[in-house]
């Protein structure tokens, strides 16, 4: 059996079983999720106010002036506040 024939038979089997369509849909969903996560990450970590808050929080942690839990909550609050602002 030639290699191309094996490929064609495999493709037919995948199409007939619906597995090819399912796999394509799964890949599309993964792609959408990845693009969305990347955009949200960029919105957060490119925001100058968030960067400033992160730098300040780091200083407080290094100086033992804030607990990890309080630092995380402070940053989460800042991120949520910044994300609620209208995009300019």
ROMIVEX-344192 format. One record per residue: x, y, z of N, C-alpha, C, O in turn; residue number from 0. Coordinates in nm, 3 decimals. Layout:
N
node n_xx = X, n_yy = Y, n_zz = Z, ca_xx = X, ca_yy = Y, ca_zz = Z, c_xx = X, c_yy = Y, c_zz = Z, o_xx = X, o_yy = Y, o_zz = Z, k = NUM $
...
END
This chain:
88
node n_xx = 0.086, n_yy = -0.118, n_zz = 0.000, ca_xx = 0.000, ca_yy = 0.000, ca_zz = 0.000, c_xx = 0.090, c_yy = 0.124, c_zz = 0.000, o_xx = 0.185, o_yy = 0.134, o_zz = 0.079, k = 0 $
node n_xx = 0.060, n_yy = 0.215, n_zz = -0.088, ca_xx = 0.139, ca_yy = 0.338, ca_zz = -0.097, c_xx = 0.106, c_yy = 0.430, c_zz = 0.020, o_xx = -0.002, o_yy = 0.425, o_zz = 0.078, k = 1 $
node n_xx = 0.201, n_yy = 0.513, n_zz = 0.052, ca_xx = 0.187, ca_yy = 0.605, ca_zz = 0.164, c_xx = 0.067, c_yy = 0.697, c_zz = 0.144, o_xx = -0.010, o_yy = 0.721, o_zz = 0.238, k = 2 $
node n_xx = 0.050, n_yy = 0.749, n_zz = 0.024, ca_xx = -0.061, ca_yy = 0.841, ca_zz = -0.002, c_xx = -0.195, c_yy = 0.772, c_zz = 0.019, o_xx = -0.290, o_yy = 0.833, o_zz = 0.068, k = 3 $
node n_xx = -0.205, n_yy = 0.646, n_zz = -0.017, ca_xx = -0.328, ca_yy = 0.570, ca_zz = 0.000, c_xx = -0.358, c_yy = 0.553, c_zz = 0.149, o_xx = -0.474, o_yy = 0.562, o_zz = 0.191, k = 4 $
node n_xx = -0.256, n_yy = 0.528, n_zz = 0.229, ca_xx = -0.274, ca_yy = 0.515, ca_zz = 0.374, c_xx = -0.327, c_yy = 0.647, c_zz = 0.432, o_xx = -0.416, o_yy = 0.648, o_zz = 0.516, k = 5 $
node n_xx = -0.271, n_yy = 0.757, n_zz = 0.385, ca_xx = -0.314, ca_yy = 0.889, ca_zz = 0.431, c_xx = -0.460, c_yy = 0.913, c_zz = 0.394, o_xx = -0.538, o_yy = 0.959, o_zz = 0.476, k = 6 $
node n_xx = -0.496, n_yy = 0.882, n_zz = 0.271, ca_xx = -0.634, ca_yy = 0.901, ca_zz = 0.224, c_xx = -0.731, c_yy = 0.815, c_zz = 0.303, o_xx = -0.840, o_yy = 0.861, o_zz = 0.338, k = 7 $
node n_xx = -0.695, n_yy = 0.692, n_zz = 0.332, ca_xx = -0.783, ca_yy = 0.602, ca_zz = 0.409, c_xx = -0.799, c_yy = 0.654, c_zz = 0.552, o_xx = -0.909, o_yy = 0.652, o_zz = 0.608, k = 8 $
node n_xx = -0.691, n_yy = 0.700, n_zz = 0.610, ca_xx = -0.697, ca_yy = 0.755, ca_zz = 0.745, c_xx = -0.787, c_yy = 0.879, c_zz = 0.747, o_xx = -0.870, o_yy = 0.894, o_zz = 0.837, k = 9 $
node n_xx = -0.770, n_yy = 0.966, n_zz = 0.650, ca_xx = -0.853, ca_yy = 1.087, ca_zz = 0.641, c_xx = -1.000, c_yy = 1.051, c_zz = 0.626, o_xx = -1.086, o_yy = 1.111, o_zz = 0.691, k = 10 $
node n_xx = -1.032, n_yy = 0.953, n_zz = 0.541, ca_xx = -1.171, ca_yy = 0.911, ca_zz = 0.522, c_xx = -1.227, c_yy = 0.857, c_zz = 0.652, o_xx = -1.341, o_yy = 0.888, o_zz = 0.688, k = 11 $
node n_xx = -1.150, n_yy = 0.778, n_zz = 0.723, ca_xx = -1.194, ca_yy = 0.723, ca_zz = 0.850, c_xx = -1.223, c_yy = 0.835, c_zz = 0.951, o_xx = -1.323, o_yy = 0.830, o_zz = 1.023, k = 12 $
node n_xx = -1.137, n_yy = 0.934, n_zz = 0.956, ca_xx = -1.155, ca_yy = 1.047, ca_zz = 1.048, c_xx = -1.279, c_yy = 1.128, c_zz = 1.012, o_xx = -1.355, o_yy = 1.168, o_zz = 1.101, k = 13 $
node n_xx = -1.300, n_yy = 1.152, n_zz = 0.883, ca_xx = -1.417, ca_yy = 1.227, ca_zz = 0.837, c_xx = -1.545, c_yy = 1.149, c_zz = 0.866, o_xx = -1.640, o_yy = 1.203, o_zz = 0.922, k = 14 $
node n_xx = -1.546, n_yy = 1.022, n_zz = 0.828, ca_xx = -1.665, ca_yy = 0.939, ca_zz = 0.844, c_xx = -1.706, c_yy = 0.924, c_zz = 0.991, o_xx = -1.825, o_yy = 0.919, o_zz = 1.023, k = 15 $
node n_xx = -1.609, n_yy = 0.918, n_zz = 1.079, ca_xx = -1.639, ca_yy = 0.899, ca_zz = 1.221, c_xx = -1.675, c_yy = 1.030, c_zz = 1.291, o_xx = -1.723, o_yy = 1.029, o_zz = 1.405, k = 16 $
node n_xx = -1.652, n_yy = 1.143, n_zz = 1.224, ca_xx = -1.678, ca_yy = 1.273, ca_zz = 1.285, c_xx = -1.564, c_yy = 1.322, c_zz = 1.371, o_xx = -1.570, o_yy = 1.432, o_zz = 1.425, k = 17 $
node n_xx = -1.460, n_yy = 1.243, n_zz = 1.384, ca_xx = -1.346, ca_yy = 1.281, ca_zz = 1.468, c_xx = -1.269, c_yy = 1.400, c_zz = 1.411, o_xx = -1.217, o_yy = 1.482, o_zz = 1.486, k = 18 $
node n_xx = -1.260, n_yy = 1.408, n_zz = 1.279, ca_xx = -1.189, ca_yy = 1.521, ca_zz = 1.217, c_xx = -1.259, c_yy = 1.652, c_zz = 1.249, o_xx = -1.195, o_yy = 1.749, o_zz = 1.287, k = 19 $
node n_xx = -1.391, n_yy = 1.654, n_zz = 1.234, ca_xx = -1.468, ca_yy = 1.775, ca_zz = 1.263, c_xx = -1.456, c_yy = 1.814, c_zz = 1.410, o_xx = -1.438, o_yy = 1.931, o_zz = 1.443, k = 20 $
node n_xx = -1.466, n_yy = 1.714, n_zz = 1.498, ca_xx = -1.453, ca_yy = 1.741, ca_zz = 1.641, c_xx = -1.315, c_yy = 1.798, c_zz = 1.672, o_xx = -1.302, o_yy = 1.894, o_zz = 1.748, k = 21 $
node n_xx = -1.213, n_yy = 1.738, n_zz = 1.614, ca_xx = -1.077, ca_yy = 1.785, ca_zz = 1.640, c_xx = -1.058, c_yy = 1.928, c_zz = 1.590, o_xx = -0.995, o_yy = 2.009, o_zz = 1.658, k = 22 $
node n_xx = -1.111, n_yy = 1.960, n_zz = 1.474, ca_xx = -1.101, ca_yy = 2.097, ca_zz = 1.421, c_xx = -1.172, c_yy = 2.196, c_zz = 1.511, o_xx = -1.122, o_yy = 2.305, o_zz = 1.536, k = 23 $
node n_xx = -1.291, n_yy = 2.158, n_zz = 1.561, ca_xx = -1.364, ca_yy = 2.246, ca_zz = 1.653, c_xx = -1.286, c_yy = 2.266, c_zz = 1.782, o_xx = -1.277, o_yy = 2.377, o_zz = 1.834, k = 24 $
node n_xx = -1.229, n_yy = 2.156, n_zz = 1.836, ca_xx = -1.147, ca_yy = 2.165, ca_zz = 1.958, c_xx = -1.027, c_yy = 2.257, c_zz = 1.937, o_xx = -0.994, o_yy = 2.338, o_zz = 2.024, k = 25 $
node n_xx = -0.962, n_yy = 2.245, n_zz = 1.822, ca_xx = -0.847, ca_yy = 2.330, ca_zz = 1.792, c_xx = -0.890, c_yy = 2.477, c_zz = 1.780, o_xx = -0.818, o_yy = 2.566, o_zz = 1.825, k = 26 $
node n_xx = -1.005, n_yy = 2.501, n_zz = 1.719, ca_xx = -1.056, ca_yy = 2.638, ca_zz = 1.707, c_xx = -1.083, c_yy = 2.697, c_zz = 1.844, o_xx = -1.047, o_yy = 2.811, o_zz = 1.871, k = 27 $
node n_xx = -1.146, n_yy = 2.619, n_zz = 1.931, ca_xx = -1.173, ca_yy = 2.666, ca_zz = 2.067, c_xx = -1.044, c_yy = 2.694, c_zz = 2.144, o_xx = -1.036, o_yy = 2.794, o_zz = 2.216, k = 28 $
node n_xx = -0.945, n_yy = 2.608, n_zz = 2.129, ca_xx = -0.815, ca_yy = 2.631, ca_zz = 2.194, c_xx = -0.753, c_yy = 2.761, c_zz = 2.144, o_xx = -0.697, o_yy = 2.838, o_zz = 2.222, k = 29 $
node n_xx = -0.763, n_yy = 2.785, n_zz = 2.015, ca_xx = -0.707, ca_yy = 2.905, ca_zz = 1.955, c_xx = -0.778, c_yy = 3.029, c_zz = 2.009, o_xx = -0.712, o_yy = 3.127, o_zz = 2.045, k = 30 $
node n_xx = -0.910, n_yy = 3.026, n_zz = 2.015, ca_xx = -0.988, ca_yy = 3.139, ca_zz = 2.068, c_xx = -0.950, c_yy = 3.165, c_zz = 2.213, o_xx = -0.928, o_yy = 3.279, o_zz = 2.252, k = 31 $
node n_xx = -0.943, n_yy = 3.058, n_zz = 2.293, ca_xx = -0.907, ca_yy = 3.074, ca_zz = 2.434, c_xx = -0.766, c_yy = 3.131, c_zz = 2.450, o_xx = -0.744, o_yy = 3.218, o_zz = 2.534, k = 32 $
node n_xx = -0.674, n_yy = 3.084, n_zz = 2.369, ca_xx = -0.537, ca_yy = 3.134, ca_zz = 2.376, c_xx = -0.530, c_yy = 3.283, c_zz = 2.340, o_xx = -0.464, o_yy = 3.361, o_zz = 2.408, k = 33 $
node n_xx = -0.599, n_yy = 3.321, n_zz = 2.233, ca_xx = -0.598, ca_yy = 3.462, ca_zz = 2.192, c_xx = -0.661, c_yy = 3.550, c_zz = 2.300, o_xx = -0.613, o_yy = 3.660, o_zz = 2.328, k = 34 $
node n_xx = -0.768, n_yy = 3.501, n_zz = 2.360, ca_xx = -0.836, ca_yy = 3.577, ca_zz = 2.465, c_xx = -0.747, c_yy = 3.593, c_zz = 2.587, o_xx = -0.733, o_yy = 3.702, o_zz = 2.641, k = 35 $
node n_xx = -0.686, n_yy = 3.483, n_zz = 2.630, ca_xx = -0.596, ca_yy = 3.488, ca_zz = 2.746, c_xx = -0.479, c_yy = 3.584, c_zz = 2.720, o_xx = -0.440, o_yy = 3.661, o_zz = 2.808, k = 36 $
node n_xx = -0.424, n_yy = 3.577, n_zz = 2.601, ca_xx = -0.312, ca_yy = 3.665, ca_zz = 2.567, c_xx = -0.354, c_yy = 3.812, c_zz = 2.571, o_xx = -0.279, o_yy = 3.897, o_zz = 2.619, k = 37 $
node n_xx = -0.472, n_yy = 3.840, n_zz = 2.520, ca_xx = -0.521, ca_yy = 3.979, ca_zz = 2.518, c_xx = -0.544, c_yy = 4.029, c_zz = 2.661, o_xx = -0.505, o_yy = 4.141, o_zz = 2.694, k = 38 $
node n_xx = -0.606, n_yy = 3.947, n_zz = 2.744, ca_xx = -0.630, ca_yy = 3.986, ca_zz = 2.883, c_xx = -0.497, c_yy = 4.007, c_zz = 2.955, o_xx = -0.480, o_yy = 4.104, o_zz = 3.029, k = 39 $
node n_xx = -0.404, n_yy = 3.918, n_zz = 2.934, ca_xx = -0.271, ca_yy = 3.932, ca_zz = 2.995, c_xx = -0.208, c_yy = 4.064, c_zz = 2.954, o_xx = -0.153, o_yy = 4.136, o_zz = 3.038, k = 40 $
node n_xx = -0.216, n_yy = 4.097, n_zz = 2.826, ca_xx = -0.159, ca_yy = 4.223, ca_zz = 2.778, c_xx = -0.231, c_yy = 4.344, c_zz = 2.836, o_xx = -0.168, o_yy = 4.444, o_zz = 2.870, k = 41 $
node n_xx = -0.364, n_yy = 4.336, n_zz = 2.847, ca_xx = -0.440, ca_yy = 4.446, ca_zz = 2.907, c_xx = -0.393, c_yy = 4.473, c_zz = 3.050, o_xx = -0.380, o_yy = 4.588, o_zz = 3.092, k = 42 $
node n_xx = -0.369, n_yy = 4.366, n_zz = 3.123, ca_xx = -0.331, ca_yy = 4.379, ca_zz = 3.264, c_xx = -0.185, c_yy = 4.423, c_zz = 3.276, o_xx = -0.156, o_yy = 4.524, o_zz = 3.342, k = 43 $
node n_xx = -0.095, n_yy = 4.351, n_zz = 3.215, ca_xx = 0.047, ca_yy = 4.371, ca_zz = 3.242, c_xx = 0.113, c_yy = 4.478, c_zz = 3.157, o_xx = 0.233, o_yy = 4.504, o_zz = 3.172, k = 44 $
node n_xx = 0.038, n_yy = 4.541, n_zz = 3.068, ca_xx = 0.088, ca_yy = 4.658, ca_zz = 2.996, c_xx = 0.025, c_yy = 4.787, c_zz = 3.048, o_xx = 0.054, o_yy = 4.896, o_zz = 2.999, k = 45 $
node n_xx = -0.061, n_yy = 4.774, n_zz = 3.149, ca_xx = -0.127, ca_yy = 4.889, ca_zz = 3.208, c_xx = -0.029, c_yy = 4.956, c_zz = 3.305, o_xx = 0.017, o_yy = 4.894, o_zz = 3.401, k = 46 $
node n_xx = 0.002, n_yy = 5.083, n_zz = 3.279, ca_xx = 0.103, ca_yy = 5.152, ca_zz = 3.360, c_xx = 0.063, c_yy = 5.161, c_zz = 3.507, o_xx = 0.150, o_yy = 5.154, o_zz = 3.594, k = 47 $
node n_xx = -0.065, n_yy = 5.175, n_zz = 3.536, ca_xx = -0.109, ca_yy = 5.181, ca_zz = 3.675, c_xx = -0.092, c_yy = 5.046, c_zz = 3.745, o_xx = -0.059, o_yy = 5.041, o_zz = 3.864, k = 48 $
node n_xx = -0.114, n_yy = 4.938, n_zz = 3.674, ca_xx = -0.093, ca_yy = 4.805, ca_zz = 3.730, c_xx = 0.056, c_yy = 4.781, c_zz = 3.752, o_xx = 0.097, o_yy = 4.728, o_zz = 3.855, k = 49 $
node n_xx = 0.136, n_yy = 4.821, n_zz = 3.656, ca_xx = 0.282, ca_yy = 4.805, ca_zz = 3.670, c_xx = 0.331, c_yy = 4.881, c_zz = 3.791, o_xx = 0.412, o_yy = 4.830, o_zz = 3.869, k = 50 $
node n_xx = 0.283, n_yy = 5.003, n_zz = 3.808, ca_xx = 0.321, ca_yy = 5.084, ca_zz = 3.924, c_xx = 0.279, c_yy = 5.015, c_zz = 4.055, o_xx = 0.356, o_yy = 5.011, o_zz = 4.150, k = 51 $
node n_xx = 0.157, n_yy = 4.963, n_zz = 4.058, ca_xx = 0.108, ca_yy = 4.893, ca_zz = 4.178, c_xx = 0.191, c_yy = 4.767, c_zz = 4.205, o_xx = 0.219, o_yy = 4.735, o_zz = 4.320, k = 52 $
node n_xx = 0.230, n_yy = 4.698, n_zz = 4.100, ca_xx = 0.314, ca_yy = 4.578, ca_zz = 4.118, c_xx = 0.450, c_yy = 4.615, c_zz = 4.174, o_xx = 0.501, o_yy = 4.547, o_zz = 4.263, k = 53 $
node n_xx = 0.508, n_yy = 4.723, n_zz = 4.124, ca_xx = 0.638, ca_yy = 4.767, ca_zz = 4.175, c_xx = 0.629, c_yy = 4.809, c_zz = 4.321, o_xx = 0.716, o_yy = 4.776, o_zz = 4.401, k = 54 $
node n_xx = 0.524, n_yy = 4.881, n_zz = 4.355, ca_xx = 0.504, ca_yy = 4.925, ca_zz = 4.493, c_xx = 0.480, c_yy = 4.805, c_zz = 4.585, o_xx = 0.534, o_yy = 4.800, o_zz = 4.695, k = 55 $
node n_xx = 0.401, n_yy = 4.711, n_zz = 4.539, ca_xx = 0.375, ca_yy = 4.591, ca_zz = 4.617, c_xx = 0.502, c_yy = 4.512, c_zz = 4.640, o_xx = 0.525, o_yy = 4.460, o_zz = 4.749, k = 56 $
node n_xx = 0.586, n_yy = 4.502, n_zz = 4.538, ca_xx = 0.714, ca_yy = 4.432, ca_zz = 4.553, c_xx = 0.799, c_yy = 4.497, c_zz = 4.660, o_xx = 0.861, o_yy = 4.429, o_zz = 4.742, k = 57 $
node n_xx = 0.804, n_yy = 4.631, n_zz = 4.660, ca_xx = 0.882, ca_yy = 4.703, ca_zz = 4.762, c_xx = 0.828, c_yy = 4.672, c_zz = 4.902, o_xx = 0.906, o_yy = 4.650, o_zz = 4.995, k = 58 $
node n_xx = 0.696, n_yy = 4.672, n_zz = 4.916, ca_xx = 0.635, ca_yy = 4.645, ca_zz = 5.046, c_xx = 0.665, c_yy = 4.502, c_zz = 5.093, o_xx = 0.692, o_yy = 4.479, o_zz = 5.211, k = 59 $
node n_xx = 0.660, n_yy = 4.408, n_zz = 5.002, ca_xx = 0.690, ca_yy = 4.269, ca_zz = 5.037, c_xx = 0.836, c_yy = 4.255, c_zz = 5.080, o_xx = 0.866, o_yy = 4.192, o_zz = 5.181, k = 60 $
node n_xx = 0.926, n_yy = 4.315, n_zz = 5.002, ca_xx = 1.069, ca_yy = 4.305, ca_zz = 5.034, c_xx = 1.103, c_yy = 4.372, c_zz = 5.167, o_xx = 1.199, o_yy = 4.334, o_zz = 5.234, k = 61 $
node n_xx = 1.023, n_yy = 4.471, n_zz = 5.205, ca_xx = 1.045, ca_yy = 4.541, ca_zz = 5.332, c_xx = 0.964, c_yy = 4.478, c_zz = 5.446, o_xx = 0.960, o_yy = 4.532, o_zz = 5.556, k = 62 $
node n_xx = 0.901, n_yy = 4.364, n_zz = 5.420, ca_xx = 0.817, ca_yy = 4.296, ca_zz = 5.519, c_xx = 0.708, c_yy = 4.386, c_zz = 5.575, o_xx = 0.677, o_yy = 4.382, o_zz = 5.694, k = 63 $
node n_xx = 0.650, n_yy = 4.469, n_zz = 5.488, ca_xx = 0.546, ca_yy = 4.561, ca_zz = 5.531, c_xx = 0.406, c_yy = 4.516, c_zz = 5.489, o_xx = 0.308, o_yy = 4.584, o_zz = 5.519, k = 64 $
node n_xx = 0.397, n_yy = 4.403, n_zz = 5.420, ca_xx = 0.268, ca_yy = 4.353, ca_zz = 5.375, c_xx = 0.278, c_yy = 4.201, c_zz = 5.359, o_xx = 0.381, o_yy = 4.149, o_zz = 5.317, k = 65 $
node n_xx = 0.170, n_yy = 4.132, n_zz = 5.393, ca_xx = 0.168, ca_yy = 3.987, ca_zz = 5.376, c_xx = 0.142, c_yy = 3.951, c_zz = 5.230, o_xx = 0.095, o_yy = 4.034, o_zz = 5.152, k = 66 $
node n_xx = 0.173, n_yy = 3.829, n_zz = 5.196, ca_xx = 0.149, ca_yy = 3.783, ca_zz = 5.058, c_xx = 0.000, c_yy = 3.791, c_zz = 5.024, o_xx = -0.037, o_yy = 3.831, o_zz = 4.913, k = 67 $
node n_xx = -0.083, n_yy = 3.752, n_zz = 5.119, ca_xx = -0.228, ca_yy = 3.755, ca_zz = 5.095, c_xx = -0.277, c_yy = 3.897, c_zz = 5.072, o_xx = -0.355, o_yy = 3.922, o_zz = 4.979, k = 68 $
node n_xx = -0.233, n_yy = 3.989, n_zz = 5.155, ca_xx = -0.273, ca_yy = 4.129, ca_zz = 5.139, c_xx = -0.217, c_yy = 4.188, c_zz = 5.009, o_xx = -0.285, o_yy = 4.265, o_zz = 4.942, k = 69 $
node n_xx = -0.095, n_yy = 4.151, n_zz = 4.976, ca_xx = -0.033, ca_yy = 4.201, ca_zz = 4.852, c_xx = -0.112, c_yy = 4.152, c_zz = 4.730, o_xx = -0.140, o_yy = 4.229, o_zz = 4.638, k = 70 $
node n_xx = -0.145, n_yy = 4.025, n_zz = 4.730, ca_xx = -0.221, ca_yy = 3.969, ca_zz = 4.618, c_xx = -0.357, c_yy = 4.037, c_zz = 4.607, o_xx = -0.400, o_yy = 4.072, o_zz = 4.497, k = 71 $
node n_xx = -0.424, n_yy = 4.057, n_zz = 4.720, ca_xx = -0.556, ca_yy = 4.121, ca_zz = 4.717, c_xx = -0.546, c_yy = 4.265, c_zz = 4.668, o_xx = -0.631, o_yy = 4.312, o_zz = 4.593, k = 72 $
node n_xx = -0.441, n_yy = 4.334, n_zz = 4.710, ca_xx = -0.419, ca_yy = 4.472, ca_zz = 4.666, c_xx = -0.402, c_yy = 4.477, c_zz = 4.513, o_xx = -0.461, o_yy = 4.563, o_zz = 4.447, k = 73 $
node n_xx = -0.324, n_yy = 4.386, n_zz = 4.460, ca_xx = -0.303, ca_yy = 4.382, ca_zz = 4.314, c_xx = -0.430, c_yy = 4.342, c_zz = 4.241, o_xx = -0.462, o_yy = 4.399, o_zz = 4.136, k = 74 $
node n_xx = -0.502, n_yy = 4.245, n_zz = 4.294, ca_xx = -0.629, ca_yy = 4.203, ca_zz = 4.231, c_xx = -0.726, c_yy = 4.320, c_zz = 4.228, o_xx = -0.792, o_yy = 4.344, o_zz = 4.126, k = 75 $
node n_xx = -0.737, n_yy = 4.392, n_zz = 4.339, ca_xx = -0.826, ca_yy = 4.508, ca_zz = 4.344, c_xx = -0.787, c_yy = 4.612, c_zz = 4.240, o_xx = -0.873, o_yy = 4.669, o_zz = 4.172, k = 76 $
node n_xx = -0.656, n_yy = 4.637, n_zz = 4.227, ca_xx = -0.607, ca_yy = 4.735, ca_zz = 4.130, c_xx = -0.637, c_yy = 4.690, c_zz = 3.987, o_xx = -0.681, o_yy = 4.769, o_zz = 3.904, k = 77 $
node n_xx = -0.613, n_yy = 4.563, n_zz = 3.960, ca_xx = -0.639, ca_yy = 4.509, ca_zz = 3.826, c_xx = -0.788, c_yy = 4.521, c_zz = 3.793, o_xx = -0.824, o_yy = 4.565, o_zz = 3.684, k = 78 $
node n_xx = -0.873, n_yy = 4.481, n_zz = 3.885, ca_xx = -1.018, ca_yy = 4.491, ca_zz = 3.860, c_xx = -1.061, c_yy = 4.635, c_zz = 3.838, o_xx = -1.142, o_yy = 4.663, o_zz = 3.750, k = 79 $
node n_xx = -1.006, n_yy = 4.727, n_zz = 3.917, ca_xx = -1.037, ca_yy = 4.869, ca_zz = 3.900, c_xx = -0.995, c_yy = 4.917, c_zz = 3.761, o_xx = -1.072, o_yy = 4.984, o_zz = 3.693, k = 80 $
node n_xx = -0.875, n_yy = 4.883, n_zz = 3.719, ca_xx = -0.823, ca_yy = 4.926, ca_zz = 3.589, c_xx = -0.902, c_yy = 4.865, c_zz = 3.474, o_xx = -0.923, o_yy = 4.931, o_zz = 3.372, k = 81 $
node n_xx = -0.944, n_yy = 4.741, n_zz = 3.488, ca_xx = -1.018, ca_yy = 4.676, ca_zz = 3.380, c_xx = -1.158, c_yy = 4.733, c_zz = 3.364, o_xx = -1.219, o_yy = 4.721, o_zz = 3.257, k = 82 $
node n_xx = -1.210, n_yy = 4.794, n_zz = 3.468, ca_xx = -1.345, ca_yy = 4.854, ca_zz = 3.460, c_xx = -1.343, c_yy = 4.991, c_zz = 3.395, o_xx = -1.448, o_yy = 5.043, o_zz = 3.356, k = 83 $
node n_xx = -1.224, n_yy = 5.049, n_zz = 3.382, ca_xx = -1.214, ca_yy = 5.181, ca_zz = 3.316, c_xx = -1.242, c_yy = 5.168, c_zz = 3.168, o_xx = -1.208, o_yy = 5.066, o_zz = 3.107, k = 84 $
node n_xx = -1.304, n_yy = 5.270, n_zz = 3.109, ca_xx = -1.324, ca_yy = 5.264, ca_zz = 2.963, c_xx = -1.189, c_yy = 5.268, c_zz = 2.890, o_xx = -1.096, o_yy = 5.336, o_zz = 2.933, k = 85 $
node n_xx = -1.181, n_yy = 5.194, n_zz = 2.782, ca_xx = -1.058, ca_yy = 5.193, ca_zz = 2.701, c_xx = -1.050, c_yy = 5.323, c_zz = 2.624, o_xx = -1.148, o_yy = 5.368, o_zz = 2.564, k = 86 $
node n_xx = -0.934, n_yy = 5.382, n_zz = 2.628, ca_xx = -0.915, ca_yy = 5.513, ca_zz = 2.559, c_xx = -0.884, c_yy = 5.494, c_zz = 2.414, o_xx = -0.865, o_yy = 5.592, o_zz = 2.342, k = 87 $
END
